[in-house]
Amino acid sequence: MAIALLTERDIERYGNNLSRCYRIETSAEFDNLLHMIDKADAALIARSRDRTS
């Protein structure tokens, strides 16, 4: 069993390999956290692209 916060991109990447995925409803309490996660994910993607180019 694992508990994780996943971005939409993560969910798309894992696809059918996720046996269960429970989405949380949009809540103002999570807005800042989710924004920071999305920003970090985008930065990671950009760094990966820079390393492979």
Backbone atoms as SQL, in Angstrom:
CREATE TABLE atoms (id INTEGER PRIMARY KEY, chain TEXT, resi INTEGER, resn TEXT, atom TEXT, x REAL, y REAL, z REAL);
INSERT INTO atoms VALUES
  (1, 'A', 1, 'MET', 'N', 0.842, -1.160, 0.000),
  (2, 'A', 1, 'MET', 'CA', 0.000, 0.000, 0.000),
  (3, 'A', 1, 'MET', 'C', 0.889, 1.224, 0.000),
  (4, 'A', 2, 'ALA', 'N', 0.494, 2.212, -0.767),
  (5, 'A', 2, 'ALA', 'CA', 1.232, 3.471, -0.820),
  (6, 'A', 2, 'ALA', 'C', 0.243, 4.619, -0.888),
  (7, 'A', 3, 'ILE', 'N', 0.620, 5.692, -0.272),
  (8, 'A', 3, 'ILE', 'CA', -0.187, 6.909, -0.321),
  (9, 'A', 3, 'ILE', 'C', 0.696, 7.990, -0.910),
  (10, 'A', 4, 'ALA', 'N', 0.197, 8.681, -1.918),
  (11, 'A', 4, 'ALA', 'CA', 1.006, 9.701, -2.574),
  (12, 'A', 4, 'ALA', 'C', 0.118, 10.785, -3.153),
  (13, 'A', 5, 'LEU', 'N', 0.702, 11.944, -3.292),
  (14, 'A', 5, 'LEU', 'CA', 0.049, 13.015, -4.038),
  (15, 'A', 5, 'LEU', 'C', 0.609, 12.952, -5.447),
  (16, 'A', 6, 'LEU', 'N', -0.254, 12.772, -6.413),
  (17, 'A', 6, 'LEU', 'CA', 0.175, 12.654, -7.801),
  (18, 'A', 6, 'LEU', 'C', -0.379, 13.799, -8.619),
  (19, 'A', 7, 'THR', 'N', 0.406, 14.235, -9.567),
  (20, 'A', 7, 'THR', 'CA', -0.078, 15.232, -10.509),
  (21, 'A', 7, 'THR', 'C', -0.892, 14.525, -11.588),
  (22, 'A', 8, 'GLU', 'N', -1.630, 15.290, -12.363),
  (23, 'A', 8, 'GLU', 'CA', -2.379, 14.706, -13.481),
  (24, 'A', 8, 'GLU', 'C', -1.420, 13.985, -14.426),
  (25, 'A', 9, 'ARG', 'N', -0.242, 14.558, -14.618),
  (26, 'A', 9, 'ARG', 'CA', 0.766, 13.954, -15.492),
  (27, 'A', 9, 'ARG', 'C', 1.187, 12.586, -14.956),
  (28, 'A', 10, 'ASP', 'N', 1.376, 12.492, -13.641),
  (29, 'A', 10, 'ASP', 'CA', 1.736, 11.205, -13.038),
  (30, 'A', 10, 'ASP', 'C', 0.660, 10.161, -13.287),
  (31, 'A', 11, 'ILE', 'N', -0.582, 10.547, -13.089),
  (32, 'A', 11, 'ILE', 'CA', -1.693, 9.616, -13.267),
  (33, 'A', 11, 'ILE', 'C', -1.750, 9.131, -14.708),
  (34, 'A', 12, 'GLU', 'N', -1.540, 10.038, -15.653),
  (35, 'A', 12, 'GLU', 'CA', -1.529, 9.648, -17.070),
  (36, 'A', 12, 'GLU', 'C', -0.361, 8.704, -17.354),
  (37, 'A', 13, 'ARG', 'N', 0.798, 8.976, -16.772),
  (38, 'A', 13, 'ARG', 'CA', 1.998, 8.174, -17.005),
  (39, 'A', 13, 'ARG', 'C', 1.818, 6.753, -16.482),
  (40, 'A', 14, 'TYR', 'N', 1.259, 6.604, -15.291),
  (41, 'A', 14, 'TYR', 'CA', 1.096, 5.276, -14.700),
  (42, 'A', 14, 'TYR', 'C', -0.080, 4.516, -15.291),
  (43, 'A', 15, 'GLY', 'N', -1.073, 5.235, -15.770),
  (44, 'A', 15, 'GLY', 'CA', -2.205, 4.620, -16.452),
  (45, 'A', 15, 'GLY', 'C', -2.807, 3.450, -15.709),
  (46, 'A', 16, 'ASN', 'N', -2.888, 2.309, -16.382),
  (47, 'A', 16, 'ASN', 'CA', -3.517, 1.120, -15.810),
  (48, 'A', 16, 'ASN', 'C', -2.708, 0.483, -14.686),
  (49, 'A', 17, 'ASN', 'N', -1.484, 0.946, -14.473),
  (50, 'A', 17, 'ASN', 'CA', -0.674, 0.398, -13.389),
  (51, 'A', 17, 'ASN', 'C', -1.157, 0.852, -12.016),
  (52, 'A', 18, 'LEU', 'N', -2.001, 1.861, -11.984),
  (53, 'A', 18, 'LEU', 'CA', -2.595, 2.288, -10.718),
  (54, 'A', 18, 'LEU', 'C', -3.866, 1.481, -10.505),
  (55, 'A', 19, 'SER', 'N', -3.865, 0.641, -9.489),
  (56, 'A', 19, 'SER', 'CA', -5.061, -0.170, -9.265),
  (57, 'A', 19, 'SER', 'C', -6.187, 0.666, -8.669),
  (58, 'A', 20, 'ARG', 'N', -5.830, 1.651, -7.877),
  (59, 'A', 20, 'ARG', 'CA', -6.842, 2.542, -7.307),
  (60, 'A', 20, 'ARG', 'C', -6.273, 3.947, -7.230),
  (61, 'A', 21, 'CYS', 'N', -7.094, 4.887, -7.539),
  (62, 'A', 21, 'CYS', 'CA', -6.691, 6.287, -7.469),
  (63, 'A', 21, 'CYS', 'C', -7.885, 7.076, -6.948),
  (64, 'A', 22, 'TYR', 'N', -7.725, 7.673, -5.806),
  (65, 'A', 22, 'TYR', 'CA', -8.804, 8.463, -5.219),
  (66, 'A', 22, 'TYR', 'C', -8.453, 9.935, -5.351),
  (67, 'A', 23, 'ARG', 'N', -9.249, 10.614, -6.089),
  (68, 'A', 23, 'ARG', 'CA', -9.007, 12.043, -6.291),
  (69, 'A', 23, 'ARG', 'C', -9.623, 12.834, -5.146),
  (70, 'A', 24, 'ILE', 'N', -8.915, 13.887, -4.743),
  (71, 'A', 24, 'ILE', 'CA', -9.475, 14.766, -3.727),
  (72, 'A', 24, 'ILE', 'C', -10.238, 15.871, -4.433),
  (73, 'A', 25, 'GLU', 'N', -11.289, 16.307, -3.810),
  (74, 'A', 25, 'GLU', 'CA', -12.063, 17.391, -4.400),
  (75, 'A', 25, 'GLU', 'C', -11.271, 18.684, -4.285),
  (76, 'A', 26, 'THR', 'N', -11.517, 19.572, -5.208),
  (77, 'A', 26, 'THR', 'CA', -10.850, 20.858, -5.173),
  (78, 'A', 26, 'THR', 'C', -11.205, 21.572, -3.881),
  (79, 'A', 27, 'SER', 'N', -10.189, 22.025, -3.206),
  (80, 'A', 27, 'SER', 'CA', -10.380, 22.716, -1.937),
  (81, 'A', 27, 'SER', 'C', -9.355, 23.830, -1.840),
  (82, 'A', 28, 'ALA', 'N', -9.779, 24.968, -1.384),
  (83, 'A', 28, 'ALA', 'CA', -8.870, 26.107, -1.255),
  (84, 'A', 28, 'ALA', 'C', -7.700, 25.779, -0.331),
  (85, 'A', 29, 'GLU', 'N', -7.907, 24.857, 0.593),
  (86, 'A', 29, 'GLU', 'CA', -6.846, 24.480, 1.524),
  (87, 'A', 29, 'GLU', 'C', -5.665, 23.832, 0.809),
  (88, 'A', 30, 'PHE', 'N', -5.911, 23.182, -0.308),
  (89, 'A', 30, 'PHE', 'CA', -4.858, 22.489, -1.037),
  (90, 'A', 30, 'PHE', 'C', -4.320, 23.293, -2.218),
  (91, 'A', 31, 'ASP', 'N', -4.919, 24.417, -2.537),
  (92, 'A', 31, 'ASP', 'CA', -4.518, 25.174, -3.725),
  (93, 'A', 31, 'ASP', 'C', -3.032, 25.503, -3.739),
  (94, 'A', 32, 'ASN', 'N', -2.517, 26.046, -2.645),
  (95, 'A', 32, 'ASN', 'CA', -1.110, 26.438, -2.603),
  (96, 'A', 32, 'ASN', 'C', -0.203, 25.220, -2.707),
  (97, 'A', 33, 'LEU', 'N', -0.528, 24.160, -1.990),
  (98, 'A', 33, 'LEU', 'CA', 0.272, 22.938, -2.049),
  (99, 'A', 33, 'LEU', 'C', 0.287, 22.357, -3.456),
  (100, 'A', 34, 'LEU', 'N', -0.873, 22.257, -4.079),
  (101, 'A', 34, 'LEU', 'CA', -0.949, 21.705, -5.431),
  (102, 'A', 34, 'LEU', 'C', -0.216, 22.586, -6.430),
  (103, 'A', 35, 'HIS', 'N', -0.284, 23.895, -6.258),
  (104, 'A', 35, 'HIS', 'CA', 0.444, 24.815, -7.135),
  (105, 'A', 35, 'HIS', 'C', 1.951, 24.580, -7.002),
  (106, 'A', 36, 'MET', 'N', 2.426, 24.430, -5.776),
  (107, 'A', 36, 'MET', 'CA', 3.852, 24.198, -5.554),
  (108, 'A', 36, 'MET', 'C', 4.295, 22.860, -6.145),
  (109, 'A', 37, 'ILE', 'N', 3.454, 21.835, -6.035),
  (110, 'A', 37, 'ILE', 'CA', 3.778, 20.528, -6.614),
  (111, 'A', 37, 'ILE', 'C', 3.846, 20.624, -8.133),
  (112, 'A', 38, 'ASP', 'N', 2.871, 21.288, -8.743),
  (113, 'A', 38, 'ASP', 'CA', 2.875, 21.455, -10.201),
  (114, 'A', 38, 'ASP', 'C', 4.093, 22.242, -10.663),
  (115, 'A', 39, 'LYS', 'N', 4.458, 23.270, -9.909),
  (116, 'A', 39, 'LYS', 'CA', 5.622, 24.091, -10.256),
  (117, 'A', 39, 'LYS', 'C', 6.906, 23.254, -10.171),
  (118, 'A', 40, 'ALA', 'N', 7.038, 22.452, -9.125),
  (119, 'A', 40, 'ALA', 'CA', 8.212, 21.589, -8.975),
  (120, 'A', 40, 'ALA', 'C', 8.260, 20.538, -10.077),
  (121, 'A', 41, 'ASP', 'N', 7.113, 19.992, -10.441),
  (122, 'A', 41, 'ASP', 'CA', 7.045, 18.996, -11.511),
  (123, 'A', 41, 'ASP', 'C', 7.485, 19.605, -12.837),
  (124, 'A', 42, 'ALA', 'N', 7.022, 20.812, -13.123),
  (125, 'A', 42, 'ALA', 'CA', 7.408, 21.492, -14.365),
  (126, 'A', 42, 'ALA', 'C', 8.909, 21.775, -14.379),
  (127, 'A', 43, 'ALA', 'N', 9.470, 22.169, -13.239),
  (128, 'A', 43, 'ALA', 'CA', 10.905, 22.437, -13.157),
  (129, 'A', 43, 'ALA', 'C', 11.707, 21.157, -13.378),
  (130, 'A', 44, 'LEU', 'N', 11.236, 20.050, -12.841),
  (131, 'A', 44, 'LEU', 'CA', 11.907, 18.766, -13.030),
  (132, 'A', 44, 'LEU', 'C', 11.903, 18.357, -14.498),
  (133, 'A', 45, 'ILE', 'N', 10.789, 18.549, -15.159),
  (134, 'A', 45, 'ILE', 'CA', 10.686, 18.226, -16.587),
  (135, 'A', 45, 'ILE', 'C', 11.649, 19.095, -17.387),
  (136, 'A', 46, 'ALA', 'N', 11.703, 20.387, -17.062),
  (137, 'A', 46, 'ALA', 'CA', 12.589, 21.307, -17.777),
  (138, 'A', 46, 'ALA', 'C', 14.051, 20.906, -17.584),
  (139, 'A', 47, 'ARG', 'N', 14.440, 20.542, -16.360),
  (140, 'A', 47, 'ARG', 'CA', 15.823, 20.111, -16.108),
  (141, 'A', 47, 'ARG', 'C', 16.144, 18.829, -16.868),
  (142, 'A', 48, 'SER', 'N', 15.195, 17.925, -16.927),
  (143, 'A', 48, 'SER', 'CA', 15.411, 16.672, -17.658),
  (144, 'A', 48, 'SER', 'C', 15.621, 16.940, -19.137),
  (145, 'A', 49, 'ARG', 'N', 14.843, 17.850, -19.684),
  (146, 'A', 49, 'ARG', 'CA', 14.993, 18.195, -21.107),
  (147, 'A', 49, 'ARG', 'C', 16.343, 18.842, -21.367),
  (148, 'A', 50, 'ASP', 'N', 16.782, 19.720, -20.439),
  (149, 'A', 50, 'ASP', 'CA', 18.071, 20.390, -20.609),
  (150, 'A', 50, 'ASP', 'C', 19.221, 19.387, -20.602),
  (151, 'A', 51, 'ARG', 'N', 19.108, 18.351, -19.796),
  (152, 'A', 51, 'ARG', 'CA', 20.172, 17.344, -19.698),
  (153, 'A', 51, 'ARG', 'C', 20.244, 16.458, -20.929),
  (154, 'A', 52, 'THR', 'N', 19.109, 16.260, -21.586),
  (155, 'A', 52, 'THR', 'CA', 19.095, 15.360, -22.742),
  (156, 'A', 52, 'THR', 'C', 19.292, 16.089, -24.062),
  (157, 'A', 53, 'SER', 'N', 19.320, 17.429, -24.041),
  (158, 'A', 53, 'SER', 'CA', 19.496, 18.149, -25.307),
  (159, 'A', 53, 'SER', 'C', 20.938, 18.439, -25.585);
